[in-house]
Amino acid sequence: MARRRRTDAEPPIFDAELADMPADLRWREWMNRIEAVLFAAPRPVEREALARVIGRDASIDLLIDDIREALRGKPYDVVGVAGGWAFRTRTTYADAIATSAAVPDRGVDLTLNEAMVLASIAYHQPVTRAGVSEILGREVSRDVIGALRDKNMITAGPRSPTAGAPFTYVTTKGFLEHFGLDTLRDLPNLEALQDAGLLSKTGSGEGAEGLQSLPFRVADVDESS
């Protein structure tokens, strides 16, 4: 059967396989494509998106490893964030970036109360509002939950099997992105933090000092409730 000819109105066919290239040049081109996509993307890029620009038998993980090796000595790196990958400046240069005032502040302003509720949800999700109140030893208002939802830190999870089937709450991908976490497994071990005295085991002793000791730092914590 004759192959259908492409018209001028149709976009060119993207060659992901690069079968005509020597193996070493093909690998380098795949690395370049991944770097280009990560550089252009405003948010972490997931595996499925990167798979579209490389060969079917290419390993994204090995390509990322080679890119990271090539970036040794550079002030930025490719890191896993929210289930994808993104360029991130190395922490060594955080002071230089802040001093330059060239980068707009992307921090999420949280009150101390919101930060404590967010930490409780992050470690105990899926958890109901009543469950968070029990963890913290005081009532958590709907307004605080609503504020965290508006800031894309939490969202509704599955209904609780308890009486009345209340909503539970879980953290979002926006939470992972903001704190530079790849998955929730990257959160520090809760029992280790408690044993180190950084968080109270009862909840009633938790406060700003414990939150600021967490490896994920809350930007611009406001002491107001």
Secondary structure, 3 states (H helix, E strand, C coil): CCCCCCCCCCCCCCCCCCCCCCHHHHHHHHHHHHHHHHHHCCCCEEHHHHHCCCCCCCCHHHHHHHHHHHCCCCCEEEEEECCEEEEEECHHHHHHHHHHCCCCCCCCCEEHHHHHHHHHHHHHCCEEHHHHHHHHCCCCCHHHHHHHHHCCCEEEEEECCCCCCCEEEEECHHHHHHCCCCCHHHCCCHHHHHHCCCCCCCCCCCCHHHHHCCCCCCCCEECCC
